[in-house]
Amino acid sequence: MTDAPPPDAPVPGAPVSGGPVPDASIPAPAAQAPVDQDKLREEAAEFRVIFERVRSEVGRVMVGQKDVIEAVLTALFAGGNVLLEGVPGLGKTELVKALSKVLDLDFKRIQFTPDLMPADIVGTQVMSADETGQYQFEFRQGPIFTQLLLADEINRASPKTQSALLETMQEGSVTTSGTRYILEQPFFVMATQNPLEQEGTYPLPEAQLDRFLFKVNVPLPDRAELNEIVARTILKQPIDPEQVLDSAAILRHRRTLNNVVVTEAVRDYAVRLVLSTHPSAVLAQGEAGEAVTRYVKAGASPRAAQSLIKAARVRALAEGRPHAAFEDVAHFAPAVLQHRVLLNYDGQADDVSVPDLIADLTKSLPERQA
């Protein structure tokens, strides 16, 4: 079933003026109307079935990588973006292609290189002549005007080019030559970077890292999975996944996320978890807290707490629950926090694992605290 857009909705790709683009993934104000709990349970049960179908169809194309698929789908439904870190050849492009088919979304890929310019991404003004021979400037849209964008090896481009993604990732719009263009929703960026090859790269600044809902480490396939990958390649048996959702259905499910119940205790747990990544905070108790004080230079931003709640809501619905739980927040804590926590010199020298540090925090931090 396709939902009709509201009559005053902006046309994707058309120039507009005004403030930021409304984000369907942002929780509604506190003064919202009471939620019909019976209807919410029905929607949660429906979302659980849909989420499993999407995960299953994408899993037909991707061999293994179940955690990666879950994280990418969670971020997409939550309205966030994902940074994947892994060596080349692990199927990241195939993952986005599979998503575009299963969700019926437009897909484009940008290979980031040191000579890539912002205009190569967002587009540029070109001079053209109309039927009367009059010359005028016309905006030619770049590859960023899509729904699923694969920013491959994003850290190979210069900071100037990397920053071209900042507005789109945060507000879903592009501003060029004083004109603002709305991107078609849902808009999702999946960026990749190679953790081994650092020569000729430009590490992403903290401001841009903070725009990613998740950072996910893509592991190497095991023996059985690698055998399956090689067998599929040799036999050349293409797998065509079935379409499960479309843009309107995804946006409808995003609106359902706004109604997932987040109790004050669960929200406070997410807040305390974020504060416990700061060396100056005294909320984390035990060995993990001492490790933060010793190894961490700067903790996660307030956006991390918002991301934890968004991800927890998606996970709750994916399990058929109309309310978020403590384990939902803890489940995605490493993916939400690992790229937002900066190690100091001692942490880098001792090769401290930030995901392990965060995992220790989730184990030691009490769920409730007065």
C-alpha positions, 0 to 999 in steps of 0.5 A: 500500500502506497501512502500519498504525500501531503499536498504541501510536501516539497518536490524532491530535487526541486529548488526550495527555500526556508528552514531545515527539512523535516526528518520523519525519524526525529521523535515527535514533541512531548505534547503528541496525542495519546498512542493507541496501544492496541494499534501500536502492538499490531504495527509492531507485529507487522514491522517484525514480519517486514523487517525479517523479510527484508533481512532474509531477502538481503541475506540471500545475496550477502553471504554471512555478515548477519550483524552488518545487515542488521545494523544497516537495516536498523540505520536505514529505518531509523533515518541514519547513515552508516560507516562501514570499515573493512578491507576491500572485497567483502561485498559492501557494494553488493549489500547496497545493490541488494537493498536498492532492489528489496526496498525499491530505492534509487542507488548510486555509487561514488568512488572517492579519490584525492582529485574528486571535487565537491561539484562532482558530488552535488552537481554544477551550474552549466551554461545552455541555450534554450530554443530561442538561442538565449543562454542561461545557467542550468543546474546539473544534478550530481550523483548525490541526488539519489536515495541510496548512496554508496560513498566508497573509500570516503577517506580518500577524498580531501576534507573539502570534498568530504564536507559536501556530504555534511548537509545532505547527511544531516538535513536531506538537502543540497545547497549550491549557488544560493539555492537549496534542493530537497533530496527524495526520502528516504535518503541513506548514505553508506560510506566505507573506509579501509582500516589497513591502507592509510597512505594518501587518505584524509581521516574524517573529522569528528564533526562528520563522523558524528553524522553517522548513526553507526560505525560497523566493522565488517569482519572477514568471512569464515571458511564456510562463508568463503567457500560459498562466495567462491562457489557462487562466483564460479557457477555464476548463479545470480540471485535476484531478491524480491521487492518487499517495501517501497519509499512510502512504506519505509517512511510510514514505518519511520512514523511508527517508530515515533510512537515506540514507548521509551520510558524515563529509565531507559532514556536515562540509561542511554544518557548515562551511557553516553556520559560515562564515555567522558573522562570527567564523568563519574557515572561509570563504576569499576574497572571500565570507568577507570579505563575511560579515565586512563585512555579516553581523550573525549567522549561521545556527543549528545547526538550519540544519546539520540542515536541510541534511542533511535536504534533501540526503537527500531530493534524493539519493533523488529522484535515485535515489541512496542516499547524499548528496553535496556538491552536494546540500548546496550545492543547497539552501543558499540556501533553508536559510540565507537566512532564518537570516542577519541583515545588519548596518547596512552590509549593509542600507544596501548592499542586499546579497542574502543568497541571493547571499552564500550562493551565493558561500560554496558556491562558495568553501568547499572540499568537504574541509578537514583 
